[in-house]
Amino acid sequence: MLTWAYMQVGWIQSFSGFFTYFIIMYDFGFLPESLPGLALTEGYAHAKGDMYDITHPTLGNSFVTGCKDGSIQYTKDGELRIPDWLYLNDLHTDLRMFYLKCSDNKVVPQFEWGKCIVK
């Protein structure tokens, strides 16, 4: 019975847990290849009222001013930091405006985001 519980059912439950995790994260726009290392990746804070806008030069982040020499420039209120995943201080942070990088002196998303299908 002990062998059955750990050797057969255990790995099936573990696989099911990971599968569910990846499916739920995908529903919120996180592609599976962007998840490893996400917890320790730095990003740029944005103001409370900022709205994501794909047509805006800084994707709607009002603390980011643009790119210069391959690095993101930001205002004195902006900061480069790791999001607070534990205490939910960044609960209202839009990660599409948080994870940014410079590419060809343009502000672009750091990750490829999937289509968010949560209604």
N, C-alpha and C positions, 0 to 999 in steps of 0.2 A: 504494500500500500504506500509506503514511503517512497519507493522508487517511482510508482505511478504518479504521485503527487508532484514530485520535483522534476522528474525526467520527462514526463509527457505533458502534463497539464501546465507546468511552470513556464516552459518556453512558449507554449501557445498563448498563455495569458500575457507574457511579456511582449510577444509580437503584436498581439491585439492592442495593447496599450500604446506602443509606438505608432502603429498604423492609425489609431484614433487621433493621437497627438498631431501627426502630420496632416491628416484630413482636416481637422479643425483649424490648424494654422493656415492651411491652404485656403480655406473658406474666408479667412480674414486677409488674404492677399500675400501671405508669406510663402514663397516657393520653397520646396524642401532644400534646395542647394544653398539658400540664403540663411538657413537656421543655424548651422554649426558656427560657433564663435560669436553669435549675435549678442549674447549677454554682455560681452566685454568690448564691444565695438563702440568707439566714440562717435558722437554726432553733435549737431549744432542746435542749441535751444532756440525756440521761437516764442513770440509773444502770445499771450492768452487768446486774443481775438483773431489770430492769423488763420486764414483758410487756404487749403491746398489749391493751387492753380497751375496747371501744367503749362499754360501760356505765359506765366510771369517769369521774368529772367532768373529769379531766385526761388521759384516754385511756391511763392507765397510767404516765405520766411522773411519777416520784416527786420530781423536782426542780422541777416546776411546781406552784404552789400554787393558781392560779386566775387570774381576770381582775379587773381593777380599773380603772375609767375608760378602758376600751378597750385596755388593754395587758396583756400577760401578766406575772404576778408569779411569781418563781421564788426558790428558796432560795439560800443562799450558795454551795452546791456547783454550782448550775446556771449556765449561761452561754448567751448569745446569740452564735452563731458560724456561720461557713461550714463545712460538713463538709470533711474532708480527703479529697479524691477521688484525690490523686496517690500518697500513701505508704500508703494503706489503714489509717491509724490509727483510722478510724471504721468498720472492717470489720463490727463487730457492732452497729452503730447501726440501730435500726428506724426508718426514715424516716417511718412513720406517726405515731410519737410525737415525732419531731424537728421536722417542719414543722407548726407549730401557729399559730393566730391567735385573736383574740377576736372574737366575733360575738354581740351582745346579751348581753354579760357572761358568755358561756359559752366554754369552750375547745373549738374545733372544728379539724378538719384544714385546713391552708392550701390543699391541693389536693384535687380530687376524685380518689379512687383507684379504679382499675379492679379487677376481680376477678382475684386472682392465681391462675393456673392451673398453676403449677409443682408437680409432685408429687414 
